[in-house]
């Protein structure tokens, strides 16, 4: 048995064309017709096609994973032809550039010392908390306890580093008060 996963309508349609050309038919003995492409619309990105002997069946990706855990599920992609349309070429290049910049930005984010989502709005969240909370040491100790107590159950080393961040920050705060 072979299982194909199709993520787009185009992929599904191309897979059906390929299967029809190779002599496959729907189980039990139904011919593959052009309007069978509508089947993809029911399950969309979860659509899989089972191929066994000369017969095809279709179903959902979660069911295929659960029922046939030892059979690899192959992602079927329609072959794309090289476009000559300058607008399409620009769109493809632009999407690639945006994707690479997004990955670059995401990879540069430091979830411990300077999470990107904590500086939206132009101010570091911790600076705002220090300005508003009268007893910052209690806040810092609360976070240290939170991260240390959950590290084994949630984010592991990242939580320990967050606890360390708050401990180091608290030490700096206390040293600056003593100076």
C-alpha positions as CSV (number, residue, x, y, z in Angstrom):
1,X,0.0,0.0,0.0
2,X,1.1,3.5,-0.7
3,X,-0.4,6.7,0.9
4,X,-0.2,10.1,-0.7
5,X,-1.0,13.3,1.1
6,X,-2.1,16.3,-1.0
7,X,-2.1,19.8,0.5
8,X,-3.7,21.7,-2.4
9,X,-6.4,21.2,-4.9
10,X,-3.8,21.3,-7.7
11,X,-1.8,18.6,-6.1
12,X,-4.9,16.4,-5.7
13,X,-6.0,16.9,-9.3
14,X,-2.5,16.1,-10.6
15,X,-2.3,13.0,-8.5
16,X,-5.7,11.8,-9.9
17,X,-4.5,12.5,-13.5
18,X,-1.3,10.5,-12.8
19,X,-3.2,7.6,-11.3
20,X,-5.8,7.5,-14.1
21,X,-3.0,7.5,-16.7
22,X,-1.3,4.6,-14.8
23,X,-4.6,2.5,-14.9
24,X,-5.8,3.0,-11.4
25,X,-9.5,3.3,-10.5
26,X,-11.6,4.1,-7.4
27,X,-12.5,1.3,-5.1
28,X,-14.7,-0.6,-6.1
29,X,-14.1,-0.4,-9.8
30,X,-15.2,3.2,-10.4
31,X,-13.5,5.2,-13.1
32,X,-11.6,8.3,-12.1
33,X,-13.5,11.3,-13.6
34,X,-12.5,15.0,-13.9
35,X,-15.2,16.0,-11.4
36,X,-13.6,13.8,-8.8
37,X,-11.5,16.8,-8.0
38,X,-14.4,18.0,-5.9
39,X,-13.5,15.4,-3.3
40,X,-10.5,17.4,-2.2
41,X,-12.8,20.2,-1.1
42,X,-14.3,18.0,1.7
43,X,-11.1,17.3,3.5
44,X,-8.8,20.0,2.1
45,X,-5.3,19.9,3.5
46,X,-6.1,16.7,5.4
47,X,-6.7,14.7,2.2
48,X,-4.8,11.5,1.6
49,X,-5.1,9.0,-1.2
50,X,-4.6,5.3,-0.5
51,X,-3.2,3.2,-3.4
52,X,-3.4,-0.5,-3.2
53,X,-3.0,-2.8,-6.2
54,X,-5.0,-0.9,-8.9
55,X,-7.5,0.7,-6.5
56,X,-7.7,4.1,-4.9
57,X,-9.5,5.3,-1.8
58,X,-9.3,8.6,-0.1
59,X,-9.5,9.7,3.5
60,X,-8.0,12.0,6.2
61,X,-4.4,12.4,7.2
62,X,-5.0,11.9,10.9
63,X,-6.8,8.6,10.2
64,X,-4.0,7.4,7.9
65,X,-1.4,8.2,10.6
66,X,-3.4,6.3,13.2
67,X,-4.4,3.3,11.2
68,X,-1.2,2.8,9.2
69,X,1.6,4.1,11.5
70,X,4.3,1.9,9.8
71,X,3.5,3.1,6.2
72,X,5.2,6.3,5.2
73,X,2.9,9.0,3.9
74,X,4.4,10.6,0.8
75,X,3.6,14.3,0.2
76,X,2.4,14.6,-3.5
77,X,3.3,17.8,-5.2
78,X,2.1,18.8,-8.6
79,X,5.1,19.6,-10.9
80,X,5.3,23.3,-11.4
81,X,6.3,24.6,-14.8
82,X,8.7,27.5,-15.0
83,X,6.7,30.7,-15.5
84,X,7.6,33.4,-18.0
85,X,5.1,35.8,-16.5
86,X,7.2,38.7,-15.0
87,X,4.5,39.4,-12.3
88,X,4.6,35.7,-11.2
89,X,8.4,35.8,-11.2
90,X,8.4,38.9,-9.1
91,X,5.9,37.5,-6.6
92,X,7.9,34.3,-6.2
93,X,11.1,36.3,-5.7
94,X,9.4,38.6,-3.2
95,X,7.9,35.7,-1.2
96,X,11.3,34.1,-1.0
97,X,12.9,37.3,0.2
98,X,10.2,37.9,2.8
99,X,10.4,34.3,4.0
100,X,14.2,34.5,4.3
101,X,14.0,37.8,6.2
102,X,11.3,36.4,8.5
103,X,13.5,33.4,9.3
104,X,16.5,35.6,9.9
105,X,14.5,37.9,12.2
106,X,12.9,34.9,14.1
107,X,16.3,33.2,14.5
108,X,17.8,36.5,15.9
109,X,15.2,36.8,18.6
110,X,16.5,36.0,22.1
111,X,13.7,34.5,24.2
112,X,15.7,34.8,27.4
113,X,17.2,38.3,27.6
114,X,15.3,40.3,25.0
115,X,12.2,38.6,23.6
116,X,11.0,40.5,20.5
117,X,7.4,40.4,21.7
118,X,8.3,42.3,24.9
119,X,9.5,45.4,23.1
120,X,6.4,46.0,20.9
121,X,5.0,49.5,21.5
122,X,8.5,51.0,21.9
123,X,9.2,50.2,25.5
124,X,10.7,47.1,27.1
125,X,8.0,45.5,29.2
126,X,10.4,45.0,32.1
127,X,11.2,48.7,32.2
128,X,7.5,49.5,32.3
129,X,7.0,47.0,35.2
130,X,9.9,48.5,37.1
131,X,8.4,52.0,36.7
132,X,4.9,50.9,37.8
133,X,5.5,48.2,40.4
134,X,6.5,49.7,43.8
135,X,8.1,46.4,45.0
136,X,10.1,45.2,42.0
137,X,12.2,42.7,44.1
138,X,9.0,40.8,45.1
139,X,8.0,40.7,41.4
140,X,11.5,39.4,40.4
141,X,11.5,36.8,43.2
142,X,8.1,35.6,42.1
143,X,9.3,35.1,38.5
144,X,12.4,33.3,39.7
145,X,10.3,30.9,41.8
146,X,7.9,30.4,38.9
147,X,10.6,29.6,36.3
148,X,12.6,27.3,38.7
149,X,9.6,25.4,39.8
150,X,8.2,24.7,36.3
151,X,11.4,24.1,34.4
152,X,11.2,20.3,34.6
153,X,7.6,20.3,33.3
154,X,7.5,23.0,30.7
155,X,10.5,24.6,28.9
156,X,13.5,23.0,30.6
157,X,16.7,24.9,30.2
158,X,15.0,28.0,28.8
159,X,13.0,28.4,32.0
160,X,16.2,28.1,34.1
161,X,17.8,30.8,32.0
162,X,14.8,33.0,32.5
163,X,15.0,32.5,36.3
164,X,18.7,33.3,36.0
165,X,17.9,36.5,34.0
166,X,15.5,37.7,36.8
167,X,18.1,36.8,39.5
168,X,20.8,38.7,37.7
169,X,18.5,41.6,37.2
170,X,17.5,41.6,40.8
171,X,21.1,41.6,41.9
172,X,21.9,44.6,39.6
173,X,18.9,46.5,41.0
174,X,20.0,45.8,44.6
175,X,23.6,46.7,43.9
176,X,22.5,50.0,42.3
177,X,20.4,50.8,45.4
178,X,23.4,50.2,47.6
179,X,25.7,52.4,45.5
